[in-house]
Amino acid sequence: MANTKWANQTVVTEFILLGFGELHKLQILLSLLFLVIYIGTMAGNLLIVALVVANQHLHTPMYFLLGNLSCLETAYSSTILPRMLANFLTGNKTVSRSGCFTQSYFFGFLVATECYLLAVMSYDRYLAICKPLHYATFMNDRLCIQLAAGSWINGFIANSIVVTLLVQLTYCGPREIDHFFCEALPLIKLACSDTSLVELMTFLLAFMFTLPPFLLTLTSYIYIIVAILRISSTTGRQKVFSTCSSHLTVVSFFYGAMMIVYMLPKTEKMRELNKIFSLFYTVLPPMFNPLIYSLRNKEVKEALRKNVSKWGFKKSYDTDG
């Protein structure tokens, strides 16, 4: 019956991303803001990757995971922000159906991977701080690679299921997506055919990829904070506590915003706020994570200083020669 009902409808071949069109007076300001965010995000994450690869003493599980996170967030930002900037600068908000599904696929794959990768990183810090004598035994190179690979593979499989179901839906009515990128939920809303299965799968996978890793992350940091409170040195306690509280704040915004968008009832008020909440797990974490996880770290700062000094000396030598 569903096929007969929509047989005479025109199939949508492209969508229109409305973005922040309601803020048309702020378009130039927003374009500059997101351009700065994109440049800062790419510079920070690529710098971390380069430092981890170039410095032998950073070839440890912790920095291997940080390198994975920076690689992921470089791709993550490049999936969303260039398209958004193009919309601002050209005014062309149309995106082809295949292009929209491609963006939705890579976004979902990368965000699902990040959910578990952040949990793995919190577990790594728990072992390092709470089980220092057994850290090398528990978090060996093999386990570290397996945990990182498992995060990527799980993200790939989970989002492949969602996008496969999305592609099979019929789109024949409105083609305006009230969002700044192609996400599963707005696409489901536009479908003409039955969406109950894809809605159920989206909810279940969102639950599996947000709540368990968030609880694991939260538990790890609770144990870490308890261990910090036992540190006799006030200076050392404050330093470690400051770092861990920063980590916990960032991941709480990340997981919390995702749970609000994907798991709470879709009231009209919540739909209006979804774009704002989406910024907390799409645009902001890739910009702040290099600062929070890496560039405040003493070893990373020392590696950066040595590389800058070496590069400066080499440049001066080549010029003199």
N, C-alpha and C positions, 0 to 999 in steps of 0.2 A: 504493500500500500504506500509505503514511504517513497519507493522509487517512482510509482505512478504519480504521486502528489507533486513531486519536484521535477518530473520529466520535461515539462514545458518551460521551466525556469532557466534564465541565463546564468551560466556558470561563471563565477567570479575568477578572473585571471590575474588581478592585481588588487592590492589593498592600499589604503591611505592611512599613514601613521599621523595621527593628530598631534602627538607630542605634547608640547606646552603651548599649543595654539591659543589658549585662553589668555595667555600672558603676552599677547602680541606686541605690547609696548615695551616689553623687556627682552625682545628677541636678540638684539645686538649684545646686551649685557650678558644674557644667558649663554650665547655662543662663545663669548670671550671667556666666561667662567669655565665652561666645559672644555674649551680648548686648553686652558691652563691646567685643568685637572688631568686631561689626557696626557699632555706633555710631561707633567710631574709624575704621573703614574708610570708611564713608559720609562722615563729616565731612572726613577727609583728602583723599579723591578729589574730592568736590564743591568743596572749597576750591581745589584745583589747577585744576579746570575754570573756576571763576569768575575766578580770577586771570589765567589765560591769555586768557580772553575779554575781560576788562575792561581789560587793560593792553596798549597798543599796542606797546610795546617788547618784549613777549613773543610777538609775532606772527612767529615765526621757525620754520624747520623743526624744530628741536630741541623747542621748546615745543608746536608743533602735534602732534608725535608723543606728547609727554607728556600733552597734553590728550586725545588718542585713547586712550591707555592708561588714564587715569583714568576716562573715560566707560565704557570696556569693563569695568573692574573694579568700577565702581558697579553695572552690570547683572549682572556675574558673581557678586558677593556676594549680590545680591538674588535670584538664582536659587536659591541654596543655603541661606543662613542663616535667612531668615524661616521656611521650612518646617521646618528643624531646631529652631528656637526654639519653634515651635508644637507640635512633638512633645514637647519637654521640658515646656512649660507646661500643655498640655491632656491629655497622656497618650494622645491619639488619634494612632496611628501609621499609620493607613490612608490610602492615596492612590489615587485612581481610576486606572484604566488610562490614560485619555487625559491626566490630569494628570501621570502618571509619564513618559509619552513626551514630553510637552511640556517637562518639566524636563530630561530627558535631552537633548532637542534643543538647548535654549538653552545648557546647560552645554557640550556638545560643540562647538557653533558658537563660543562665546566663548573656550573654552580653546584651540581650534585657531587662532583669530585671534591670541590673545596669543602663541602660539609664534612666529609669523612677525613680529609687531609688535615683540617684544623683539629679534629679529635685526636688523630694520630700524633700531631705535634704536642698537644696537651699531655698525652700519655708519655711521650718522650721526656717532657719537662718533669712530670711526676716521678719517673724513674730516676732522672738525674739528681733531683733535689731530695726525694724521700728515700731512695734506695741507692745511694751513691756507690756503695761497695759492690753492689751486684749489677750496676748499670751496664758495664761492658758485656756481662754474660747475657742479660735479658735483651738489651737493644744492640744486637750485633748487626753487622752489615747485611747479612742475609735476611733477617727479620725486617730490618728497615726498608729494604728494597721490596719485600713482599707486601708490607703494609702500604707503601706508596703506590705500588702497582695495583693492589687491590682497590684502592680509592679510585684510581683512574678507570679500571675495568668496570667497577660497579656503576660509576657515573655513566659510562658509555652504554652499558646494557639497559639501565633504568630509563634513560631518556630515549633510547632507540624504541622502546615499547610505546612511550607516550607519543612520539612524533609519528610512528607508524599508524597509530590510531587516528591522529590528527589529519594525516594525509588522506585517509579513507573517508573523512566527513565530506558532506556536500555543502558548498558555499555558493549561495545563489541570491542572497538578499543584500543587506547593508555590507559595505566593504570598508567602513571607517573603523580603525582600531584606536580606541581612546587610550593610547599609551605612547611611550617614546621608543619602544622597540617591540618586535614580534615575540610575544610571550604566549604560552599555552592557554591561559585563562581567557584573555580577550578573544583569541581565535575560536575557542569553544563557544563563546557567547555569540559569535557571528554565524555559526553553522546552522544550516536548515534541517539537517537530518538528526537522528537520535544521538544524543551526546552522553547518555547515562554511563556507558562503559568507560569512555575516556575521562569523564569527570571522576568516576570512582577510582580509576587507576592513578589519576593525578593526585587525588587526596591521599591514597594509600602510600604512594611513593614519596610524596611530600612529608608524610608522617614518618616514614622509615628513614628518610635522609635528613631530617631536622631534629626530631625529638631524641632518638637514641644517641646520636653524636653530641648533641647539646648536653644531655645528661652526663655522658662520659666526660666531656670537657669540664662541666661544672664540678663533678665529683673529683676530677684530677686536681683542679685548682683549690678546692676545699682542703684536700689533703696537703697541698703545697702551702697554703696559708697557715694551716696548723703547724706544719714543720717550720715555717718562717717565725712563728711566735716563740719557738723554742730557741731561736738564735740568740746568743748572749750579747753579741755586739749590736748596739742600737743603730749604728750607721749601716751595718750589713743588713739588718732586718728591714730598715726603711728602704734601702736600695732594691732588694729583692721584692719586697711588697709592692713598691711603686711599679716595677716591671710587670709583675703578675696581675696587678689590678688593671693596668693598661690593656694587657692581653684579654682579660676577662670582660672588660668593657666593650672592646671591639667585637669579640665573638658573640657577646650577648645581643648587641645591636644587629649583627648579621643573622643569627639564628632567629632572634625574636621577630625581626621584620619579615622573614620568610614564613614563619608560622602564622603571623597575622594575615599575610596576603593569601596563603594557600589553604589554611586550615580553619579560619574563622568563617562564620556564616556570611554570605555575600549580600549584605544589606546595601541599600542605595548609598548610604553615608560611607560605608567601607569601600565601595567602588570608587568613590570620589577621592579617597585618601590613598588608594593603592599605588598611584604614581609616586607619591611622596615616600611611602614606606619602601617602594622598590629601589629608591635611591640608596637606602641603607644597606642593601645587599648587592647592588650592581656597580654603582659609581664610586661610593666612598671607601669601602674596604680595600680595593686595589690601590688606592692612593695612600691610605694610612698604614696598611700592613708593613710596607718596607720600613717605615719610620718606627713603628711599634715593635716589630719583631727583630729587626736587623740593625738599622743604622744607629740605634741607641746602645747596641751591644759593643762591649769593649774590644772584643777580638775583631769584629767587623770594622770598627773605626780604625784600629791599628793596621789591619790589612789595607784599608783605603789609604791611610797616610803613607804606608810604604810604597804602594803602587803609584800614588801621585808623585812622591819624591823620586822614585825610579824613573818614571816617565819624564819628569821635569829635568832630571840630570841627563838622561839620554838625549832629550831634545836640545839641551844646552851644548852637549858634546858634539852632536851632529852639526849644529850651527857654527861652532868654533872650528870644526874640522873643515 
